[in-house]
Amino acid sequence: MAGCCAVLAAFLFEYDTPRIVLIRSRKVGLMNRAVQLLILAYVIGWVFVWEKGYQETDSVVSSVTTKAKGVAVTNTSTLGFRVWDVADYVIPAQEENSLFIMTNMIITVNQTQGSCPELPDKTTVCKSDANCVAGSSGTHSNGIATGRCVLFNGTVKTCEVAAWCPVEDNTHVPEPAFLKAAENFTLLVKNNIWYPKFNFSKRNILPNITTTYLKSCTYDAVTDPFCPIFRLGKIVESAGHSFQDMAIEGGIMGIQINWDCNLDRTSSLCLPRYSFRRLDTRDVDHNVSPGYNFRFAKYYSDLTGAERRTLIKAYGIRFDIIVFGKAGKFDIIPTMINVGSGLALLGVATVLCDVIVFYCMKKRYYYREKKYKYVEDYEQGLGGKMDQ
């Protein structure tokens, strides 16, 4: 208890003030200056020069629109001679910051509502009606089982289903890709950006780009780095992949637009930087459910008025346009904050040198004696002498 009272009395009735002690030591002096130089280098080099700590920053607000162009020709036994334009292979016509280009397909024509044999697999192959459960529907089935076992072909029987018939056969994906000519299609990306804090806006079709140039240019990182028209094959190639391989089962590509702008300089130097990467990373050793695909149908009525449809399982490449960036402009508040932080950091040099001098050096007890001086209350000392 007495110890606690003594500590409390010391806390309440003692006051300490810094005392300046000049230590003439080459070792300590050099170490102090070296630490101070490192801190200054960090504050000036990293905080102010590299990170631009004197600037107020803002994140980009962006809008993107896209337009694809290109024509392809196919000639197959199912569809015959056919020309494919933008309205055929861009599905849907508009998306938010994305565009899907169909490059391959499995097409099932003239489907009608009825009953037909299911595709053969380990759950649908049967020998008699006893193997088929009426009303059942598996996760991967094309319809509702009728309970009958019917011929699928001359040698195989499968359970019959009520569905859109004939059912789709998607066991084999066409190779090469159905629309392999899509490699030469082009994509125009129009991007408008805004930094609300600085009320600064710009778009990726730069002021020096003319209508004539825009009709003839194609993006190239060396010769045309600011052309907003991209060849699809070049996008995939720039990401390190083969367009023809990717077109078979589809995938997702990212078109990245980086707007990093220093608004202390002229606005003409605020320019977009393009980069490309594949977003659906493929693992060769674990290639389960690869690519990108979905189904859609086109409905119509035949001459008898019966409803029919053409079912398409579309494989393709989805292009996601990803816009990011940061703008900075001089502001006195972040400047003063970082200057104050830098000055405070200089105190680290003093603390480090004190630790070494008072706890690590051979003459540490001598230096402690010079650093710390204990003084009694002057009035109490004077009163004691007078009593004597």
C-alpha positions as CSV (number, residue, x, y, z in Angstrom):
1,M,0.0,0.0,0.0
2,A,2.8,2.3,0.9
3,G,4.5,1.7,-2.5
4,C,1.3,2.6,-4.3
5,C,1.0,5.8,-2.3
6,A,4.6,6.7,-3.2
7,V,4.0,6.1,-6.9
8,L,0.9,8.2,-6.8
9,A,2.7,11.0,-4.9
10,A,5.5,10.9,-7.4
11,F,3.0,11.1,-10.3
12,L,1.1,14.0,-8.7
13,F,3.9,16.1,-7.2
14,E,6.8,15.7,-9.7
15,Y,7.3,17.5,-13.0
16,D,9.9,16.7,-15.7
17,T,11.2,19.1,-18.4
18,P,13.5,18.3,-21.3
19,R,17.2,19.0,-20.8
20,I,19.5,19.6,-23.7
21,V,22.8,17.7,-23.5
22,L,25.4,18.1,-26.3
23,I,27.3,14.8,-26.7
24,R,30.5,15.1,-28.8
25,S,30.6,11.6,-30.4
26,R,31.4,10.9,-34.0
27,K,29.5,7.6,-33.8
28,V,26.3,9.0,-32.3
29,G,26.5,12.2,-34.4
30,L,26.8,10.3,-37.7
31,M,24.0,7.9,-36.8
32,N,21.7,10.8,-35.9
33,R,22.4,12.6,-39.2
34,A,22.0,9.3,-41.2
35,V,18.6,8.6,-39.7
36,Q,17.5,12.2,-40.3
37,L,18.7,12.0,-43.9
38,L,16.7,8.7,-44.4
39,I,13.6,10.3,-43.0
40,L,14.0,13.4,-45.2
41,A,14.5,11.2,-48.3
42,Y,11.4,9.3,-47.4
43,V,9.3,12.4,-46.9
44,I,10.6,14.3,-50.0
45,G,11.2,11.3,-52.4
46,W,8.3,9.0,-51.5
47,V,5.6,11.2,-49.9
48,F,5.9,14.3,-52.1
49,V,7.6,13.3,-55.3
50,W,6.3,9.7,-55.9
51,E,3.0,9.8,-54.0
52,K,2.4,13.5,-54.7
53,G,1.5,14.2,-51.1
54,Y,0.9,17.8,-51.9
55,Q,-2.2,17.0,-53.9
56,E,-5.9,16.5,-53.2
57,T,-7.1,13.3,-55.0
58,D,-10.3,12.1,-56.6
59,S,-11.5,8.8,-58.1
60,V,-12.9,8.6,-61.6
61,V,-16.6,8.5,-62.5
62,S,-17.1,6.8,-65.9
63,S,-19.6,5.8,-68.5
64,V,-18.9,3.4,-71.4
65,T,-20.7,2.6,-74.7
66,T,-19.6,0.1,-77.3
67,K,-20.2,-0.6,-81.0
68,A,-19.1,-3.7,-82.9
69,K,-18.6,-4.0,-86.6
70,G,-17.8,-6.9,-88.9
71,V,-19.4,-9.4,-91.3
72,A,-18.9,-13.2,-91.5
73,V,-20.1,-15.8,-94.0
74,T,-20.9,-19.5,-93.2
75,N,-22.1,-22.4,-95.4
76,T,-23.4,-25.4,-93.5
77,S,-25.8,-28.3,-94.1
78,T,-28.1,-27.1,-91.4
79,L,-28.3,-23.4,-92.3
80,G,-27.0,-23.3,-95.8
81,F,-25.2,-20.2,-97.1
82,R,-25.6,-17.4,-94.5
83,V,-24.2,-13.9,-93.9
84,W,-23.8,-12.9,-90.2
85,D,-23.8,-9.2,-89.3
86,V,-23.8,-7.3,-85.9
87,A,-27.5,-7.9,-85.3
88,D,-26.8,-11.7,-85.4
89,Y,-23.8,-12.1,-83.2
90,V,-24.0,-9.3,-80.6
91,I,-26.3,-10.6,-77.9
92,P,-28.0,-8.6,-76.4
93,A,-27.7,-5.5,-78.4
94,Q,-26.5,-3.4,-75.4
95,E,-25.1,-4.2,-72.0
96,E,-23.7,-2.1,-69.2
97,N,-19.9,-1.8,-69.7
98,S,-19.9,-5.1,-71.5
99,L,-20.3,-6.6,-75.0
100,F,-20.9,-10.3,-75.9
101,I,-19.7,-11.5,-79.3
102,M,-21.0,-15.0,-80.4
103,T,-18.2,-17.0,-81.9
104,N,-19.6,-20.6,-81.9
105,M,-22.9,-22.3,-81.5
106,I,-24.9,-25.5,-81.3
107,I,-28.2,-24.9,-83.2
108,T,-31.3,-27.1,-83.0
109,V,-33.9,-26.1,-85.7
110,N,-37.6,-26.7,-86.0
111,Q,-38.3,-27.7,-82.4
112,T,-42.0,-28.2,-81.5
113,Q,-43.8,-29.1,-78.3
114,G,-44.2,-32.9,-78.2
115,S,-42.7,-36.2,-77.0
116,C,-39.4,-37.6,-78.1
117,P,-36.5,-39.8,-76.8
118,E,-34.0,-38.2,-74.4
119,L,-30.3,-38.1,-75.2
120,P,-28.6,-41.4,-74.1
121,D,-26.6,-41.3,-70.9
122,K,-26.3,-43.6,-67.8
123,T,-29.6,-42.2,-66.4
124,T,-31.7,-42.2,-69.5
125,V,-30.8,-45.5,-71.3
126,C,-33.5,-48.1,-70.8
127,K,-34.6,-51.6,-71.8
128,S,-38.3,-51.4,-71.0
129,D,-40.9,-49.0,-69.6
130,A,-40.1,-50.3,-66.1
131,N,-36.8,-48.4,-66.2
132,C,-38.6,-45.0,-66.8
133,V,-40.4,-43.2,-64.0
134,A,-43.3,-41.1,-65.4
135,G,-43.2,-37.4,-64.2
136,S,-39.6,-37.5,-63.2
137,S,-37.2,-34.7,-64.3
138,G,-33.4,-34.8,-63.7
139,T,-31.2,-31.7,-63.3
140,H,-29.8,-32.2,-66.8
141,S,-32.9,-33.6,-68.5
142,N,-34.5,-31.8,-71.5
143,G,-38.1,-32.4,-70.4
144,I,-40.5,-34.5,-68.2
145,A,-40.4,-38.3,-68.5
146,T,-43.5,-39.9,-69.9
147,G,-42.7,-43.3,-68.5
148,R,-42.2,-45.0,-71.9
149,C,-39.0,-46.5,-73.2
150,V,-38.5,-45.7,-76.9
151,L,-35.9,-46.1,-79.6
152,F,-33.3,-43.3,-79.8
153,N,-31.6,-45.0,-82.8
154,G,-31.4,-48.4,-84.3
155,T,-29.6,-49.9,-81.3
156,V,-30.2,-47.7,-78.3
157,K,-33.4,-47.1,-76.3
158,T,-33.9,-44.1,-74.0
159,C,-36.7,-42.8,-71.8
160,E,-39.2,-40.6,-73.6
161,V,-39.7,-37.0,-72.4
162,A,-42.3,-34.4,-73.1
163,A,-40.2,-31.4,-74.3
164,W,-39.3,-29.2,-77.2
165,C,-38.5,-31.9,-79.8
166,P,-36.1,-32.9,-81.1
167,V,-34.0,-32.3,-78.0
168,E,-30.7,-30.5,-78.2
169,D,-27.5,-32.6,-78.7
170,N,-24.7,-30.6,-77.1
171,T,-22.2,-33.5,-76.6
172,H,-19.8,-32.1,-79.2
173,V,-18.8,-28.4,-79.6
174,P,-18.0,-27.5,-83.2
175,E,-14.3,-27.2,-84.0
176,P,-13.1,-24.9,-85.4
177,A,-15.4,-22.1,-84.1
178,F,-18.5,-21.5,-86.2
179,L,-17.7,-17.8,-86.5
180,K,-14.0,-18.0,-86.6
181,A,-13.9,-14.9,-88.8
182,A,-14.9,-12.9,-85.7
183,E,-11.1,-12.5,-85.1
184,N,-11.2,-9.6,-87.6
185,F,-14.3,-7.9,-86.1
186,T,-13.7,-4.5,-84.6
187,L,-14.9,-2.9,-81.4
188,L,-15.3,0.8,-80.8
189,V,-15.2,1.8,-77.2
190,K,-16.4,5.3,-76.2
191,N,-15.5,6.3,-72.7
192,N,-16.4,9.5,-70.9
193,I,-14.8,10.2,-67.5
194,W,-15.4,12.9,-64.8
195,Y,-13.6,13.9,-61.7
196,P,-16.4,15.6,-59.7
197,K,-14.1,17.1,-57.0
198,F,-12.2,19.1,-59.7
199,N,-15.1,19.4,-62.2
200,F,-12.8,17.9,-64.8
201,S,-14.2,15.8,-67.7
202,K,-12.7,14.2,-70.8
203,R,-13.4,11.3,-73.2
204,N,-11.1,8.7,-74.8
205,I,-11.8,10.1,-78.3
206,L,-9.2,12.9,-78.0
207,P,-9.6,16.4,-79.4
208,N,-7.0,15.7,-82.1
209,I,-8.8,12.6,-83.4
210,T,-10.7,13.4,-86.7
211,T,-13.6,11.6,-88.3
212,T,-11.3,10.5,-91.1
213,Y,-8.7,9.1,-88.7
214,L,-11.4,7.3,-86.7
215,K,-12.7,5.5,-89.8
216,S,-9.2,4.1,-90.7
217,C,-7.4,3.6,-87.4
218,T,-7.0,0.4,-85.3
219,Y,-5.5,0.3,-81.9
220,D,-1.8,-0.5,-81.7
221,A,0.2,0.0,-78.5
222,V,3.1,1.4,-80.6
223,T,1.7,3.2,-83.7
224,D,-1.9,4.1,-82.5
225,P,-2.0,3.9,-78.7
226,F,-5.0,6.3,-78.5
227,C,-7.2,4.9,-81.2
228,P,-10.4,3.6,-79.5
229,I,-11.1,0.9,-82.1
230,F,-9.9,-2.5,-81.3
231,R,-9.5,-5.6,-83.4
232,L,-10.9,-8.6,-81.4
233,G,-8.0,-10.9,-82.3
234,K,-5.5,-8.3,-81.2
235,I,-7.2,-7.9,-77.8
236,V,-7.0,-11.6,-77.1
237,E,-3.5,-11.8,-78.5
238,S,-2.3,-8.9,-76.2
239,A,-3.6,-10.9,-73.2
240,G,-1.4,-13.8,-74.2
241,H,-4.1,-16.1,-75.6
242,S,-5.2,-17.5,-79.0
243,F,-8.4,-16.1,-80.4
244,Q,-9.3,-19.3,-82.3
245,D,-8.8,-21.5,-79.2
246,M,-10.9,-19.1,-77.1
247,A,-13.6,-18.8,-79.7
248,I,-14.5,-22.5,-79.5
249,E,-15.9,-22.5,-75.9
250,G,-15.9,-18.8,-75.2
251,G,-14.4,-16.8,-72.4
252,I,-14.3,-13.4,-70.7
253,M,-11.8,-10.6,-71.7
254,G,-11.1,-7.4,-69.8
255,I,-10.4,-4.2,-71.5
256,Q,-8.8,-2.0,-68.9
257,I,-8.7,1.8,-69.3
258,N,-6.5,3.7,-66.8
259,W,-7.0,7.4,-66.3
260,D,-4.2,8.6,-64.0
261,C,-4.1,12.4,-64.3
262,N,-2.0,15.1,-62.8
263,L,-4.2,18.2,-63.0
264,D,-1.4,20.5,-62.0
265,R,-0.2,20.0,-65.6
266,T,-2.1,20.8,-68.8
267,S,-5.2,18.7,-69.5
268,S,-3.9,17.5,-72.8
269,L,-1.5,15.2,-70.8
270,C,-4.4,13.4,-69.2
271,L,-4.6,10.4,-71.5
272,P,-6.2,6.9,-71.4
273,R,-3.9,3.9,-71.1
274,Y,-5.2,0.6,-72.4
275,S,-4.4,-2.9,-71.2
276,F,-5.9,-6.3,-71.7
277,R,-6.2,-9.5,-69.7
278,R,-8.3,-12.7,-69.7
279,L,-10.7,-12.7,-66.7
280,D,-11.8,-16.3,-66.7
281,T,-8.4,-17.8,-65.9
282,R,-8.2,-21.3,-67.4
283,D,-6.4,-24.1,-65.5
284,V,-5.2,-26.6,-68.0
285,D,-5.0,-29.3,-65.2
286,H,-8.5,-28.7,-64.0
287,N,-10.5,-27.7,-67.0
288,V,-14.1,-28.2,-65.7
289,S,-16.9,-26.3,-67.2
290,P,-14.7,-24.0,-69.3
291,G,-15.6,-20.9,-71.3
292,Y,-18.8,-18.9,-71.5
293,N,-22.1,-19.9,-73.0
294,F,-25.8,-19.5,-72.7
295,R,-29.0,-20.5,-74.6
296,F,-31.7,-18.4,-76.3
297,A,-34.4,-19.2,-78.8
298,K,-36.2,-17.6,-81.8
299,Y,-39.9,-18.4,-82.0
300,Y,-42.1,-18.5,-85.0
301,S,-45.3,-20.2,-86.4
302,D,-45.3,-22.6,-89.4
303,L,-47.9,-22.6,-92.1
304,T,-50.4,-24.6,-90.0
305,G,-50.1,-22.1,-87.1
306,A,-48.1,-24.5,-84.9
307,E,-45.5,-22.8,-82.7
308,R,-41.9,-23.7,-83.5
309,R,-38.6,-22.4,-82.3
310,T,-34.9,-22.5,-83.2
311,L,-32.8,-23.1,-80.1
312,I,-29.2,-21.8,-80.1
313,K,-26.6,-22.6,-77.5
314,A,-24.2,-19.6,-78.0
315,Y,-20.6,-19.7,-77.1
316,G,-18.6,-16.5,-77.3
317,I,-16.4,-13.9,-75.7
318,R,-17.7,-11.3,-73.4
319,F,-15.7,-8.1,-73.3
320,D,-15.8,-6.2,-70.0
321,I,-14.6,-2.6,-70.1
322,I,-13.1,-1.8,-66.7
323,V,-12.3,1.9,-66.1
324,F,-10.2,3.1,-63.2
325,G,-8.0,6.0,-62.3
326,K,-7.1,8.8,-60.0
327,A,-6.6,12.5,-60.4
328,G,-4.6,14.8,-58.2
329,K,-4.3,18.6,-57.9
330,F,-2.3,20.8,-55.5
331,D,-4.1,21.7,-52.2
332,I,-2.6,23.4,-49.2
333,I,-4.3,21.1,-46.6
334,P,-2.7,17.8,-47.6
335,T,0.6,19.6,-48.1
336,M,0.6,21.0,-44.5
337,I,-0.5,17.6,-43.1
338,N,2.4,15.8,-44.8
339,V,4.9,18.5,-43.9
340,G,3.8,18.2,-40.2
341,S,4.0,14.4,-40.4
342,G,7.5,14.7,-41.8
343,L,8.7,17.0,-39.1
344,A,7.2,14.7,-36.5
345,L,9.1,11.8,-38.0
346,L,12.4,13.6,-37.5
347,G,11.9,13.1,-33.8
348,V,12.5,9.4,-34.4
349,A,16.2,10.1,-34.9
350,T,16.4,11.6,-31.4
351,V,14.6,8.7,-29.8
352,L,16.7,6.1,-31.6
353,C,20.0,7.9,-30.6
354,D,18.8,8.3,-27.0
355,V,18.1,4.5,-26.8
356,I,21.6,3.7,-28.1
357,V,23.4,6.3,-25.9
358,F,21.6,5.5,-22.6
359,Y,21.3,1.7,-22.9
360,C,23.9,0.4,-25.4
361,M,27.1,2.4,-25.1
362,K,29.9,1.7,-22.6
363,K,29.5,5.2,-21.0
364,R,25.8,4.9,-20.7
365,Y,25.7,5.6,-17.0
366,Y,27.9,8.7,-17.4
367,Y,25.5,10.0,-20.1
368,R,22.5,9.2,-18.0
369,E,24.0,11.3,-15.1
370,K,24.4,14.2,-17.5
371,K,21.0,13.8,-19.0
372,Y,18.8,13.4,-15.9
373,K,19.1,15.8,-12.9
374,Y,16.9,15.6,-9.9
375,V,16.0,18.9,-8.1
376,E,14.1,19.3,-4.9
377,D,11.4,21.9,-4.4
378,Y,13.3,25.2,-3.9
379,E,10.8,26.7,-1.3
380,Q,10.9,23.5,0.8
381,G,14.7,23.4,0.7
382,L,14.9,27.1,1.7
383,G,12.4,26.6,4.6
384,G,14.5,23.7,6.0
385,K,17.6,25.8,6.1
386,M,15.9,28.7,7.9
387,D,14.5,26.2,10.5
388,Q,18.1,25.1,11.2
